[in-house]
Structure formats: structure tokens, C-alpha cells
């Protein structure tokens, strides 16, 4: 009887049929979890880059916009408002879809050369900005975006996070 049991166990141990199925059953959940994590992280980075590109575009417009010039020409415009539209929607009118789904104009702040944004061109002997004046004024576009993800974060018990970014440009007066 012992010999017969030994032969059956030996035959079972040497039989490799179905081994691929067992290996797949062990590895597949781990690989799916890993793939979903990579997808989630890629999505997060993509949205952050889109947000930063919008802030860069908005700050660049605001740095070159001169509302006094437009006002003297009979046009009433708000450079900060238009810059926020450009940051979120990619156009001055603020129409169409946002660059990042769910991003709103209320999440963007554009500060055009406020008195506190003027900085010395040389700090502690180091040239910060090349300029013919002692101070350079800065335009800053800052924004936040509530990233809820595509489900992987909530599956892991991670609550939604807020992405934030900013871009600064040197204010150009003309």
C-alpha cells in the first residue's frame, strides 16, 4: 500500500500538465495590479503636465498683455482674466473644453506685477535677472487641480489628491 501511494505521488510530482495554468493564476493578479498602477501614475503625470502647460501659456500672455494700451484704444479688457482663460481652456474667450477634464477657471490665479512681485535683479552678489533696472516685476500664474484618478488610488485606499503648479514670467511693459 505504501509503495502504491509512493508511485501515485511520484507520478503526480513529475506530471507537468497544467503547470502554465497554475503559474498564470499566481502571476496574473500581480501583473494586473502593477499594470493598473503604471496606468494610474501615467494619467496623473499627463494631467499635471497639461496643467503646467496651461499655466505657462497663461503667464506668458499676461506678461505681454497691457490693459492700459487696450483701454486707451477703447477696449476694456482684463489681462488676468484672459490669461486664466488661456491657462484653462487654451483660448482667450474661455470656451470649449478645459485642457484637463474638470479643471476650472476658479482654480487658477494670475497675478500681474503686483508690488510684492518685483524682485531685485542681484541678490547676495548673484545676478537673478539680466536687466537695466534694479528691480524686475514678475507675472505669476498658479493653479490647483483635484485629481481623483481612474480608480486605482481609491482601490488602495488613497484619497483624491490636489495637484498644484505655477509658472512665472518676467513682466514686459511696452
Secondary structure, DSSP 8 states (H G I E B T S, - for coil): -HHHHHHHHHHHHH--TTHHHHHHHHHHHHHHHHHHHHHHHHHHHHHHHHHHHHHHHHHHHHHH--HHHHHHTT----HHHHHHHHHHHSSTT--S--SSTT--GGGEEEEES-GGGEEESEETTEE-S--SSSEEEEEEEEEEEEE--SSHHHHTT---EEEEEEEEEE----
